[in-house]
Amino acid sequence: MASAASAPPTPASLQRIVAASLIGTTIEWYDFFLYGSAAALVFNKLFFPDSDPLVGTLLSFLTYAVGFAARPLGALVFGHYGDRIGRKKLLVLSLLMMGGATFAIGLLPTHASVGAAAPVLLTTLRLIQGFALGGEWGGAVLLVSEHGDARRRGFWASWPQTGAPAGQLLATGVLSALTALLSDDAFASWGWRIPFLLSGVLVIIGLWIRLSVDESPVFKEALARAEARKADRAAVAEKMPLVSVLRHHWKDVLIAMGARMAENISYYVITAFILVYATTSAGVSKQTALNAVLIASAVHFAVIPAWGALSDRIGRRPVYLLGAVGVGLWMFPFFSLIDTGGFGNLILAVTVGLVLHGAMYAPQAAFFSEMFATRMRYSGASIGAQFASVAAGAPAPLIATALLSEYDSSTPISLYVIAAALLTILAVGVAKETRLRDLADVESSVDEQPATAPADARTV
């Protein structure tokens, strides 16, 4: 029986929740992707000018990867407090941290002004970005997942996922417009700062919307039960969310990490590394490459809710597996199309890649949410997602650039993505289907075991 807390909210209420999650994730991904695009286009010259161009790009991507390194810490901290005091408060904090760090990047002095201090300051702000984003994703998708009902959870929970292509679209669109309007010298001198400073305006809008929503009813009900258990002297003291996750859900954490490998690696190869590959190996201008990513990101945004809705009909696993297999098979055609140098082929390569990526990314929010009990769901989903990003998305552009430098060929890069796809297929293949699972039932079966139950008692 579904609890009252898990009853479907009114359409207007759910749409407001979705809008609050979507606007926040869009802004945070805008900030994150803006850095990635700038790392590929100008940061190598502004912050690492003494290096060989490709080495400078590697160093620039290294600071990009640093942001991923901070994500697990953000997942642990935000997950802990998000499971203790609520999703909404932590989502407001993550938005402020991310937006503040991005705005500050727009004010940074370059290497020409302050020397070695410039890349140090850049790296510090990148760490703050990563820490904030590590806590953002889990809270945003849970806020929607815990408000909706099981029948359409895949569809509604996929909307915060569209924040990634929306942020990519916004970041790439702003950069594309600036590179089209400004000369290379003007863009490198001051134009690159404009997109970072715009983040301050976006944060104000995001806060206004995010502060207007209510806390998840499933979480409030679980918190009330936890408080009642604390009042019972015979009950066992409630464990830290991290401890509970590692005790009850360690297999789910590993599955989530494996599921993210192909999704994360393929995305950053398709959207970030392509700006390096297309301009250095295929002879495509950076404006052309940015425009291709811009068009493909718009398609990516549109197909994610469709993939989410399909996962409500046939299950999370089939849709996810379709995406993992498709991305693996697409890598060789992807680079072959780019090598032609044609704009149409470039659009086709990136668009198909992102459509297949969407088949993994869309059901991911509902899939991960349905794995964990309410009082450890923020921690579990965030840890599974963000710890994987350190091994997957963080080094992906770095590894791809290094492979290109070493072998002067796209073949090793294709094999790299295919290996990630095989790991994801294995992880999702051994997972249980979670479609139609009641989130309150997961709560009652794991988080609310009687004090007298055996330590390993658990039903799902």
Number of C-alpha atoms within 10 A of each C-alpha: 7 13 12 11 20 23 15 16 14 10 10 9 14 17 14 17 26 26 19 24 30 27 24 29 29 25 27 32 27 28 28 24 24 23 25 25 23 22 26 23 20 19 26 23 21 21 26 24 15 12 14 12 13 16 16 22 24 24 20 27 28 17 24 28 25 21 25 28 23 22 30 25 19 26 31 23 19 30 31 23 18 26 24 17 15 22 26 20 16 22 28 18 15 25 24 18 19 28 28 20 23 26 22 17 19 18 12 16 17 21 18 13 12 12 14 13 14 18 22 13 16 20 20 15 24 26 24 23 30 29 26 30 30 31 33 30 27 29 30 28 28 27 28 29 30 27 27 29 21 24 16 20 27 31 24 29 32 29 24 30 27 27 23 24 28 25 26 30 28 23 26 28 19 18 24 19 13 19 19 12 12 13 12 13 9 13 18 17 13 11 19 21 18 16 24 24 18 16 23 19 11 18 23 14 14 24 18 12 17 24 13 12 18 14 17 22 18 24 29 16 17 22 18 11 14 17 12 11 18 14 10 10 8 10 13 13 12 14 11 15 25 20 13 19 24 14 12 19 20 15 14 21 25 18 24 28 23 24 32 31 27 28 29 24 25 31 24 21 26 22 27 22 22 27 25 25 23 22 17 14 16 18 14 21 13 19 16 19 25 24 20 24 28 26 17 25 27 18 18 27 23 15 19 28 24 17 26 32 23 20 27 21 15 11 19 29 23 17 24 30 21 15 28 30 18 20 29 22 16 17 23 17 13 22 24 16 19 25 18 15 19 15 16 12 18 26 21 18 23 27 23 18 27 30 23 27 26 32 30 32 27 32 33 29 30 29 27 26 25 26 25 25 29 29 30 28 30 35 32 32 30 31 28 24 30 30 24 24 25 21 18 25 23 24 21 26 31 22 17 25 24 17 17 20 13 10 11 12 14 21 15 15 23 22 14 20 28 24 15 23 28 17 19 26 22 14 20 21 16 10 16 13 16 17 22 16 19 18 26 22 18 20 21 16 15 21 23 17 17 13 12 9 9 9 10 9 11 15 10 12
